């Protein structure tokens, strides 16, 4: 799987999964009533899960496209400006190409 190439650190993974677990379990726990929580309908939970999965797929596709472009640019030879080799004898060396 492409998203397994770059793995998060263990503390980041544990804390993220812990937050998700608390967020899912809290509305189903005895503390839900005093806190004013209610369980989400199953349809909404499924739609949210589908949206998260679609988001992850789209992000992986975008990374694939961007990394492919970066690899192609890295394979190109460096650009040499024509004016970089011209020296002036009249004064200090100046570039014919304006600074950007």
N, CA, C and O atoms as a Tinker XYZ file with bonds, in Angstrom:
   400  protein
     1  N      0.829000   -1.172000    0.000000    73     2
     2  CA     0.000000    0.000000    0.000000    64     1     3
     3  C      0.881000    1.245000    0.000000    63     2     4     5
     4  O      1.856000    1.310000    0.748000    81     3
     5  N      0.553000    2.225000   -0.822000    73     3     6
     6  CA     1.403000    3.406000   -0.919000    64     5     7
     7  C      1.515000    4.198000    0.376000    63     6     8     9
     8  O      2.581000    4.742000    0.666000    81     7
     9  N      0.431000    4.279000    1.172000    73     7    10
    10  CA     0.494000    5.100000    2.377000    64     9    11
    11  C      1.325000    4.443000    3.469000    63    10    12    13
    12  O      1.560000    5.057000    4.510000    81    11
    13  N      1.775000    3.210000    3.260000    73    11    14
    14  CA     2.626000    2.544000    4.248000    64    13    15
    15  C      4.103000    2.856000    4.035000    63    14    16    17
    16  O      4.934000    2.440000    4.842000    81    15
    17  N      4.450000    3.576000    2.974000    73    15    18
    18  CA     5.849000    3.916000    2.724000    64    17    19
    19  C      6.404000    4.835000    3.789000    63    18    20    21
    20  O      7.548000    4.669000    4.213000    81    19
    21  N      5.627000    5.790000    4.224000    73    19    22
    22  CA     6.065000    6.746000    5.225000    64    21    23
    23  C      5.245000    6.510000    6.488000    63    22    24    25
    24  O      4.053000    6.815000    6.526000    81    23
    25  N      5.868000    5.981000    7.494000    73    23    26
    26  CA     5.132000    5.619000    8.709000    64    25    27
    27  C      5.288000    6.692000    9.781000    63    26    28    29
    28  O      6.355000    7.291000    9.917000    81    27
    29  N      4.208000    6.935000   10.551000    73    27    30
    30  CA     4.306000    7.907000   11.645000    64    29    31
    31  C      5.095000    7.323000   12.816000    63    30    32    33
    32  O      5.280000    6.109000   12.907000    81    31
    33  N      5.550000    8.184000   13.696000    73    31    34
    34  CA     6.245000    7.708000   14.885000    64    33    35
    35  C      5.241000    6.984000   15.789000    63    34    36    37
    36  O      4.033000    7.197000   15.687000    81    35
    37  N      5.744000    6.154000   16.644000    73    35    38
    38  CA     4.874000    5.371000   17.525000    64    37    39
    39  C      4.023000    6.262000   18.437000    63    38    40    41
    40  O      2.822000    6.020000   18.559000    81    39
    41  N      4.610000    7.297000   19.090000    73    39    42
    42  CA     3.761000    8.154000   19.940000    64    41    43
    43  C      2.645000    8.854000   19.155000    63    42    44    45
    44  O      1.530000    8.991000   19.658000    81    43
    45  N      2.934000    9.292000   17.939000    73    43    46
    46  CA     1.903000    9.943000   17.135000    64    45    47
    47  C      0.795000    8.964000   16.786000    63    46    48    49
    48  O     -0.384000    9.308000   16.871000    81    47
    49  N      1.154000    7.760000   16.398000    73    47    50
    50  CA     0.162000    6.746000   16.037000    64    49    51
    51  C     -0.698000    6.372000   17.241000    63    50    52    53
    52  O     -1.920000    6.280000   17.128000    81    51
    53  N     -0.067000    6.157000   18.383000    73    51    54
    54  CA    -0.805000    5.760000   19.590000    64    53    55
    55  C     -1.754000    6.876000   20.031000    63    54    56    57
    56  O     -2.902000    6.615000   20.391000    81    55
    57  N     -1.272000    8.115000   20.000000    73    55    58
    58  CA    -2.136000    9.210000   20.440000    64    57    59
    59  C     -3.299000    9.430000   19.470000    63    58    60    61
    60  O     -4.419000    9.689000   19.908000    81    59
    61  N     -3.054000    9.334000   18.176000    73    59    62
    62  CA    -4.143000    9.519000   17.200000    64    61    63
    63  C     -5.189000    8.414000   17.338000    63    62    64    65
    64  O     -6.388000    8.694000   17.349000    81    63
    65  N     -4.745000    7.168000   17.442000    73    63    66
    66  CA    -5.691000    6.064000   17.606000    64    65    67
    67  C     -6.416000    6.152000   18.947000    63    66    68    69
    68  O     -7.588000    5.786000   19.038000    81    67
    69  N     -5.738000    6.631000   19.985000    73    67    70
    70  CA    -6.375000    6.804000   21.291000    64    69    71
    71  C     -7.488000    7.842000   21.247000    63    70    72    73
    72  O     -8.553000    7.644000   21.831000    81    71
    73  N     -7.238000    8.950000   20.553000    73    71    74
    74  CA    -8.259000    9.991000   20.428000    64    73    75
    75  C     -9.469000    9.460000   19.660000    63    74    76    77
    76  O    -10.611000    9.731000   20.033000    81    75
    77  N     -9.221000    8.711000   18.597000    73    75    78
    78  CA   -10.326000    8.128000   17.824000    64    77    79
    79  C    -11.108000    7.149000   18.695000    63    78    80    81
    80  O    -12.339000    7.153000   18.676000    81    79
    81  N    -10.408000    6.312000   19.454000    73    79    82
    82  CA   -11.084000    5.331000   20.310000    64    81    83
    83  C    -11.947000    6.021000   21.369000    63    82    84    85
    84  O    -13.076000    5.599000   21.622000    81    83
    85  N    -11.425000    7.066000   21.978000    73    83    86
    86  CA   -12.208000    7.800000   22.989000    64    85    87
    87  C    -13.415000    8.463000   22.332000    63    86    88    89
    88  O    -14.515000    8.447000   22.884000    81    87
    89  N    -13.205000    9.046000   21.152000    73    87    90
    90  CA   -14.304000    9.708000   20.453000    64    89    91
    91  C    -15.413000    8.758000   20.049000    63    90    92    93
    92  O    -16.582000    9.144000   20.017000    81    91
    93  N    -15.060000    7.518000   19.741000    73    91    94
    94  CA   -16.073000    6.531000   19.358000    64    93    95
    95  C    -16.737000    5.940000   20.603000    63    94    96    97
    96  O    -17.948000    5.720000   20.610000    81    95
    97  N    -15.958000    5.683000   21.653000    73    95    98
    98  CA   -16.483000    4.998000   22.840000    64    97    99
    99  C    -17.251000    5.921000   23.779000    63    98   100   101
   100  O    -18.179000    5.466000   24.448000    81    99
   101  N    -16.901000    7.176000   23.850000    73    99   102
   102  CA   -17.512000    8.077000   24.818000    64   101   103
   103  C    -19.032000    8.206000   24.656000    63   102   104   105
   104  O    -19.739000    8.160000   25.663000    81   103
   105  N    -19.563000    8.363000   23.448000    73   103   106
   106  CA   -21.028000    8.443000   23.335000    64   105   107
   107  C    -21.747000    7.149000   23.713000    63   106   108   109
   108  O    -22.953000    7.172000   23.955000    81   107
   109  N    -21.044000    6.031000   23.768000    73   107   110
   110  CA   -21.662000    4.745000   24.131000    64   109   111
   111  C    -21.410000    4.379000   25.584000    63   110   112   113
   112  O    -21.892000    3.351000   26.060000    81   111
   113  N    -20.663000    5.208000   26.289000    73   111   114
   114  CA   -20.299000    4.897000   27.672000    64   113   115
   115  C    -21.353000    5.457000   28.641000    63   114   116   117
   116  O    -22.236000    6.205000   28.224000    81   115
   117  N    -21.265000    5.096000   29.940000    73   115   118
   118  CA   -22.188000    5.651000   30.936000    64   117   119
   119  C    -22.031000    7.176000   31.103000    63   118   120   121
   120  O    -22.937000    7.828000   31.621000    81   119
   121  N    -20.919000    7.738000   30.681000    73   119   122
   122  CA   -20.713000    9.183000   30.786000    64   121   123
   123  C    -21.467000    9.959000   29.709000    63   122   124   125
   124  O    -21.542000   11.186000   29.775000    81   123
   125  N    -22.022000    9.268000   28.727000    73   123   126
   126  CA   -22.698000    9.935000   27.612000    64   125   127
   127  C    -23.885000   10.772000   28.099000    63   126   128   129
   128  O    -24.067000   11.901000   27.645000    81   127
   129  N    -24.685000   10.238000   29.007000    73   127   130
   130  CA   -25.867000   10.957000   29.509000    64   129   131
   131  C    -25.506000   12.249000   30.221000    63   130   132   133
   132  O    -26.005000   13.311000   29.849000    81   131
   133  N    -24.639000   12.186000   31.249000    73   131   134
   134  CA   -24.269000   13.417000   31.955000    64   133   135
   135  C    -23.587000   14.458000   31.049000    63   134   136   137
   136  O    -23.711000   15.660000   31.285000    81   135
   137  N    -22.872000   13.999000   30.023000    73   135   138
   138  CA   -22.199000   14.932000   29.114000    64   137   139
   139  C    -23.112000   15.418000   27.985000    63   138   140   141
   140  O    -22.747000   16.330000   27.244000    81   139
   141  N    -24.287000   14.818000   27.853000    73   139   142
   142  CA   -25.237000   15.231000   26.817000    64   141   143
   143  C    -24.927000   14.642000   25.448000    63   142   144   145
   144  O    -25.340000   15.189000   24.425000    81   143
   145  N    -24.203000   13.532000   25.428000    73   143   146
   146  CA   -23.868000   12.886000   24.153000    64   145   147
   147  C    -24.935000   11.890000   23.762000    63   146   148   149
   148  O    -25.596000   11.304000   24.620000    81   147
   149  N    -25.101000   11.702000   22.480000    73   147   150
   150  CA   -25.976000   10.664000   21.941000    64   149   151
   151  C    -25.198000    9.908000   20.883000    63   150   152   153
   152  O    -24.310000   10.469000   20.242000    81   151
   153  N    -25.525000    8.644000   20.698000    73   151   154
   154  CA   -24.859000    7.855000   19.660000    64   153   155
   155  C    -25.282000    8.354000   18.293000    63   154   156   157
   156  O    -26.437000    8.727000   18.085000    81   155
   157  N    -24.333000    8.358000   17.360000    73   155   158
   158  CA   -24.636000    8.760000   15.992000    64   157   159
   159  C    -25.381000    7.637000   15.278000    63   158   160   161
   160  O    -25.153000    6.463000   15.572000    81   159
   161  N    -26.261000    7.975000   14.355000    73   159   162
   162  CA   -26.920000    6.931000   13.564000    64   161   163
   163  C    -25.886000    6.158000   12.747000    63   162   164   165
   164  O    -24.877000    6.711000   12.308000    81   163
   165  N    -26.157000    4.880000   12.556000    73   163   166
   166  CA   -25.225000    4.018000   11.834000    64   165   167
   167  C    -24.961000    4.540000   10.419000    63   166   168   169
   168  O    -23.833000    4.464000    9.933000    81   167
   169  N    -25.979000    5.062000    9.765000    73   167   170
   170  CA   -25.798000    5.595000    8.406000    64   169   171
   171  C    -24.787000    6.729000    8.367000    63   170   172   173
   172  O    -23.972000    6.807000    7.447000    81   171
   173  N    -24.836000    7.606000    9.361000    73   171   174
   174  CA   -23.897000    8.722000    9.415000    64   173   175
   175  C    -22.474000    8.226000    9.669000    63   174   176   177
   176  O    -21.520000    8.731000    9.077000    81   175
   177  N    -22.336000    7.241000   10.546000    73   175   178
   178  CA   -21.015000    6.675000   10.820000    64   177   179
   179  C    -20.438000    6.059000    9.546000    63   178   180   181
   180  O    -19.252000    6.224000    9.256000    81   179
   181  N    -21.276000    5.350000    8.784000    73   179   182
   182  CA   -20.800000    4.740000    7.543000    64   181   183
   183  C    -20.409000    5.795000    6.506000    63   182   184   185
   184  O    -19.408000    5.639000    5.806000    81   183
   185  N    -21.199000    6.869000    6.408000    73   183   186
   186  CA   -20.872000    7.952000    5.471000    64   185   187
   187  C    -19.565000    8.621000    5.871000    63   186   188   189
   188  O    -18.736000    8.920000    5.011000    81   187
   189  N    -19.370000    8.859000    7.155000    73   187   190
   190  CA   -18.114000    9.457000    7.621000    64   189   191
   191  C    -16.922000    8.553000    7.314000    63   190   192   193
   192  O    -15.875000    9.027000    6.874000    81   191
   193  N    -17.082000    7.249000    7.549000    73   191   194
   194  CA   -15.998000    6.308000    7.246000    64   193   195
   195  C    -15.686000    6.306000    5.753000    63   194   196   197
   196  O    -14.519000    6.266000    5.364000    81   195
   197  N    -16.719000    6.350000    4.915000    73   195   198
   198  CA   -16.512000    6.396000    3.470000    64   197   199
   199  C    -15.794000    7.679000    3.054000    63   198   200   201
   200  O    -14.912000    7.648000    2.197000    81   199
   201  N    -16.169000    8.803000    3.658000    73   199   202
   202  CA   -15.527000   10.075000    3.330000    64   201   203
   203  C    -14.056000   10.077000    3.735000    63   202   204   205
   204  O    -13.217000   10.606000    3.006000    81   203
   205  N    -13.738000    9.500000    4.874000    73   203   206
   206  CA   -12.338000    9.426000    5.319000    64   205   207
   207  C    -11.535000    8.550000    4.375000    63   206   208   209
   208  O    -10.410000    8.893000    4.011000    81   207
   209  N    -12.108000    7.419000    3.975000    73   207   210
   210  CA   -11.395000    6.528000    3.052000    64   209   211
   211  C    -11.177000    7.203000    1.697000    63   210   212   213
   212  O    -10.096000    7.089000    1.119000    81   211
   213  N    -12.185000    7.900000    1.188000    73   211   214
   214  CA   -12.056000    8.619000   -0.069000    64   213   215
   215  C    -10.998000    9.717000    0.038000    63   214   216   217
   216  O    -10.222000    9.923000   -0.895000    81   215
   217  N    -10.965000   10.417000    1.162000    73   215   218
   218  CA    -9.950000   11.444000    1.400000    64   217   219
   219  C     -8.544000   10.836000    1.341000    63   218   220   221
   220  O     -7.653000   11.392000    0.698000    81   219
   221  N     -8.348000    9.705000    2.006000    73   219   222
   222  CA    -7.030000    9.066000    2.008000    64   221   223
   223  C     -6.618000    8.635000    0.600000    63   222   224   225
   224  O     -5.455000    8.777000    0.222000    81   223
   225  N     -7.564000    8.112000   -0.172000    73   223   226
   226  CA    -7.261000    7.703000   -1.548000    64   225   227
   227  C     -6.881000    8.918000   -2.397000    63   226   228   229
   228  O     -5.926000    8.853000   -3.171000    81   227
   229  N     -7.614000   10.018000   -2.261000    73   227   230
   230  CA    -7.313000   11.225000   -3.030000    64   229   231
   231  C     -5.961000   11.815000   -2.639000    63   230   232   233
   232  O     -5.220000   12.282000   -3.504000    81   231
   233  N     -5.634000   11.800000   -1.370000    73   231   234
   234  CA    -4.333000   12.321000   -0.921000    64   233   235
   235  C     -3.204000   11.471000   -1.473000    63   234   236   237
   236  O     -2.182000   12.006000   -1.904000    81   235
   237  N     -3.371000   10.151000   -1.468000    73   235   238
   238  CA    -2.333000    9.277000   -2.022000    64   237   239
   239  C     -2.164000    9.528000   -3.520000    63   238   240   241
   240  O     -1.040000    9.527000   -4.023000    81   239
   241  N     -3.269000    9.743000   -4.235000    73   239   242
   242  CA    -3.181000   10.051000   -5.666000    64   241   243
   243  C     -2.459000   11.360000   -5.912000    63   242   244   245
   244  O     -1.637000   11.457000   -6.823000    81   243
   245  N     -2.760000   12.371000   -5.107000    73   243   246
   246  CA    -2.089000   13.666000   -5.253000    64   245   247
   247  C     -0.600000   13.543000   -4.950000    63   246   248   249
   248  O      0.218000   14.132000   -5.656000    81   247
   249  N     -0.234000   12.795000   -3.920000    73   247   250
   250  CA     1.188000   12.596000   -3.609000    64   249   251
   251  C      1.892000   11.877000   -4.751000    63   250   252   253
   252  O      3.028000   12.208000   -5.090000    81   251
   253  N      1.225000   10.901000   -5.342000    73   251   254
   254  CA     1.816000   10.156000   -6.454000    64   253   255
   255  C      2.108000   11.101000   -7.624000    63   254   256   257
   256  O      3.186000   11.047000   -8.216000    81   255
   257  N      1.153000   11.957000   -7.951000    73   255   258
   258  CA     1.329000   12.900000   -9.066000    64   257   259
   259  C      2.447000   13.888000   -8.745000    63   258   260   261
   260  O      3.316000   14.127000   -9.584000    81   259
   261  N      2.436000   14.463000   -7.550000    73   259   262
   262  CA     3.440000   15.459000   -7.196000    64   261   263
   263  C      4.838000   14.861000   -7.105000    63   262   264   265
   264  O      5.802000   15.486000   -7.548000    81   263
   265  N      4.965000   13.666000   -6.541000    73   263   266
   266  CA     6.284000   13.037000   -6.455000    64   265   267
   267  C      6.783000   12.630000   -7.833000    63   266   268   269
   268  O      7.986000   12.686000   -8.091000    81   267
   269  N      5.892000   12.224000   -8.715000    73   267   270
   270  CA     6.300000   11.871000  -10.079000    64   269   271
   271  C      6.838000   13.104000  -10.797000    63   270   272   273
   272  O      7.837000   13.025000  -11.511000    81   271
   273  N      6.172000   14.246000  -10.606000    73   271   274
   274  CA     6.659000   15.495000  -11.220000    64   273   275
   275  C      8.005000   15.892000  -10.645000    63   274   276   277
   276  O      8.883000   16.332000  -11.388000    81   275
   277  N      8.187000   15.747000   -9.342000    73   275   278
   278  CA     9.461000   16.107000   -8.712000    64   277   279
   279  C     10.575000   15.200000   -9.213000    63   278   280   281
   280  O     11.698000   15.658000   -9.422000    81   279
   281  N     10.275000   13.914000   -9.409000    73   279   282
   282  CA    11.291000   12.990000   -9.923000    64   281   283
   283  C     11.692000   13.356000  -11.339000    63   282   284   285
   284  O     12.870000   13.258000  -11.684000    81   283
   285  N     10.741000   13.777000  -12.171000    73   283   286
   286  CA    11.073000   14.138000  -13.560000    64   285   287
   287  C     11.908000   15.407000  -13.574000    63   286   288   289
   288  O     12.845000   15.524000  -14.364000    81   287
   289  N     11.582000   16.348000  -12.715000    73   287   290
   290  CA    12.364000   17.588000  -12.677000    64   289   291
   291  C     13.764000   17.330000  -12.171000    63   290   292   293
   292  O     14.710000   17.966000  -12.635000    81   291
   293  N     13.923000   16.416000  -11.234000    73   291   294
   294  CA    15.252000   16.107000  -10.702000    64   293   295
   295  C     16.116000   15.423000  -11.756000    63   294   296   297
   296  O     17.342000   15.524000  -11.708000    81   295
   297  N     15.495000   14.731000  -12.702000    73   295   298
   298  CA    16.250000   14.024000  -13.728000    64   297   299
   299  C     16.743000   14.957000  -14.836000    63   298   300   301
   300  O     17.630000   14.585000  -15.604000    81   299
   301  N     16.178000   16.164000  -14.929000    73   299   302
   302  CA    16.581000   17.102000  -15.963000    64   301   303
   303  C     17.929000   17.722000  -15.621000    63   302   304   305
   304  O     18.227000   17.928000  -14.444000    81   303
   305  N     18.753000   18.024000  -16.627000    73   303   306
   306  CA    20.039000   18.670000  -16.344000    64   305   307
   307  C     19.812000   20.100000  -15.878000    63   306   308   309
   308  O     18.788000   20.697000  -16.210000    81   307
   309  N     20.747000   20.662000  -15.115000    73   307   310
   310  CA    20.577000   22.037000  -14.654000    64   309   311
   311  C     20.591000   23.015000  -15.829000    63   310   312   313
   312  O     21.240000   22.770000  -16.846000    81   311
   313  N     19.880000   24.101000  -15.679000    73   311   314
   314  CA    19.784000   25.110000  -16.730000    64   313   315
   315  C     20.989000   26.045000  -16.639000    63   314   316   317
   316  O     21.303000   26.559000  -15.566000    81   315
   317  N     21.655000   26.259000  -17.764000    73   315   318
   318  CA    22.758000   27.219000  -17.820000    64   317   319
   319  C     22.290000   28.415000  -18.607000    63   318   320   321
   320  O     21.788000   28.280000  -19.723000    81   319
   321  N     22.450000   29.574000  -18.033000    73   319   322
   322  CA    22.097000   30.797000  -18.737000    64   321   323
   323  C     23.237000   31.180000  -19.664000    63   322   324   325
   324  O     24.407000   31.031000  -19.312000    81   323
   325  N     22.902000   31.670000  -20.836000    73   323   326
   326  CA    23.936000   32.057000  -21.802000    64   325   327
   327  C     24.811000   33.175000  -21.282000    63   326   328   329
   328  O     26.019000   33.179000  -21.521000    81   327
   329  N     24.231000   34.105000  -20.588000    73   327   330
   330  CA    24.975000   35.277000  -20.156000    64   329   331
   331  C     25.898000   34.988000  -18.983000    63   330   332   333
   332  O     26.717000   35.838000  -18.633000    81   331
   333  N     25.795000   33.826000  -18.368000    73   331   334
   334  CA    26.606000   33.560000  -17.185000    64   333   335
   335  C     28.086000   33.445000  -17.501000    63   334   336   337
   336  O     28.910000   33.646000  -16.609000    81   335
   337  N     28.452000   33.133000  -18.719000    73   335   338
   338  CA    29.862000   32.981000  -19.077000    64   337   339
   339  C     30.469000   34.233000  -19.683000    63   338   340   341
   340  O     31.653000   34.223000  -20.021000    81   339
   341  N     29.711000   35.309000  -19.836000    73   339   342
   342  CA    30.207000   36.531000  -20.459000    64   341   343
   343  C     30.775000   37.442000  -19.380000    63   342   344   345
   344  O     30.101000   37.738000  -18.393000    81   343
   345  N     32.002000   37.881000  -19.565000    73   343   346
   346  CA    32.621000   38.806000  -18.613000    64   345   347
   347  C     32.812000   40.151000  -19.293000    63   346   348   349
   348  O     33.146000   40.216000  -20.476000    81   347
   349  N     32.606000   41.192000  -18.562000    73   347   350
   350  CA    32.775000   42.546000  -19.090000    64   349   351
   351  C     34.123000   43.086000  -18.643000    63   350   352   353
   352  O     34.508000   42.907000  -17.488000    81   351
   353  N     34.840000   43.739000  -19.536000    73   351   354
   354  CA    36.127000   44.323000  -19.166000    64   353   355
   355  C     35.979000   45.790000  -18.795000    63   354   356   357
   356  O     36.940000   46.404000  -18.334000    81   355
   357  N     34.802000   46.362000  -18.984000    73   355   358
   358  CA    34.600000   47.777000  -18.735000    64   357   359
   359  C     34.315000   48.082000  -17.273000    63   358   360   361
   360  O     34.459000   49.234000  -16.864000    81   359
   361  N     33.933000   47.139000  -16.498000    73   359   362
   362  CA    33.579000   47.423000  -15.111000    64   361   363
   363  C     33.251000   46.140000  -14.373000    63   362   364   365
   364  O     33.649000   45.051000  -14.787000    81   363
   365  N     32.535000   46.276000  -13.296000    73   363   366
   366  CA    32.189000   45.069000  -12.526000    64   365   367
   367  C     31.275000   44.148000  -13.332000    63   366   368   369
   368  O     30.479000   44.595000  -14.158000    81   367
   369  N     31.414000   42.875000  -13.071000    73   367   370
   370  CA    30.626000   41.880000  -13.798000    64   369   371
   371  C     29.169000   42.013000  -13.413000    63   370   372   373
   372  O     28.829000   42.064000  -12.231000    81   371
   373  N     28.307000   42.069000  -14.419000    73   371   374
   374  CA    26.861000   42.130000  -14.187000    64   373   375
   375  C     26.215000   41.042000  -15.016000    63   374   376   377
   376  O     26.752000   40.614000  -16.037000    81   375
   377  N     25.084000   40.612000  -14.573000    73   375   378
   378  CA    24.371000   39.557000  -15.264000    64   377   379
   379  C     23.421000   40.195000  -16.284000    63   378   380   381
   380  O     22.780000   41.206000  -15.997000    81   379
   381  N     23.339000   39.598000  -17.468000    73   379   382
   382  CA    22.409000   40.069000  -18.477000    64   381   383
   383  C     20.994000   39.609000  -18.174000    63   382   384   385
   384  O     20.033000   40.141000  -18.730000    81   383
   385  N     20.861000   38.628000  -17.298000    73   383   386
   386  CA    19.545000   38.117000  -16.936000    64   385   387
   387  C     19.133000   38.822000  -15.648000    63   386   388   389
   388  O     19.869000   38.767000  -14.662000    81   387
   389  N     17.972000   39.485000  -15.629000    73   387   390
   390  CA    17.549000   40.193000  -14.408000    64   389   391
   391  C     17.268000   39.208000  -13.278000    63   390   392   393
   392  O     16.815000   38.087000  -13.508000    81   391
   393  N     17.549000   39.652000  -12.043000    73   391   394
   394  CA    17.269000   38.822000  -10.862000    64   393   395
   395  C     15.775000   38.680000  -10.688000    63   394   396   397
   396  O     15.011000   39.606000  -10.957000    81   395
   397  N     15.372000   37.520000  -10.239000    73   395   398
   398  CA    13.931000   37.279000  -10.010000    64   397   399
   399  C     13.659000   37.137000   -8.575000    63   398   400
   400  O     12.510000   36.931000   -8.182000    81   399
